[in-house]
Amino acid sequence: MIQPAGIDDVMRALADPTRRAVFERIARSDEITVAELTRTSGVTQGAVSQHLKALKRAGLVAERPQGRNVFYRAKPEGLAPLFDWLSHYDAFWRERFANLRILLKEIDP
């Protein structure tokens, strides 16, 4: 059984700018084939396939074979480890925004 991806896997997968662009393209589509991704990515089909493999291993995309095509779709739940990690900083940013709100009221009452 495949273990759910952790924060390291998700961050590693999204660290590469080309892979991140591929993921963003998939996320904007309901489903998309490797051929369609290759046409818009500016890299070879082999490179796109390797990026898809890394995204799938990180739990960020799912595939659905149909005949000679494989359709990919984003798995938003794959971003959960990233959101969980970022949520630890919520209090930090909330306090900063509250301070900014106070400062802005002082500047322009």
Phi, psi and omega in degrees: 000138180280130178283147176299145181292146177261180182301321180298317180297316181293314181295320179297318181295322183270357181289330181281125184298323179292317179295321178297320178295320177297314179299317180297322179295319179295318183296332179278353181247153171293306175212151181210146180269165177300320180300316178295319179296320181296319180300326186257357187266334183081009176234169183290163178298322179297319179294318178300317179299320178294320177296320178296322178298316179293319179294321179293317179298328179278357178080020184264341178223158174234154180240152177223105178289141175213106183062233180273355182255154171237124180261137179246144176222152180286148174244091182305329179296342177293340178277356183306317179299325178292315178296320178299316180295316180293332182296337177295339182262003181302314181298319178302309183289324179301316179296318180296317180292324177297317177296320178296317179301316178297314179300316180296324178292325178291322181288317184230082185293000000 
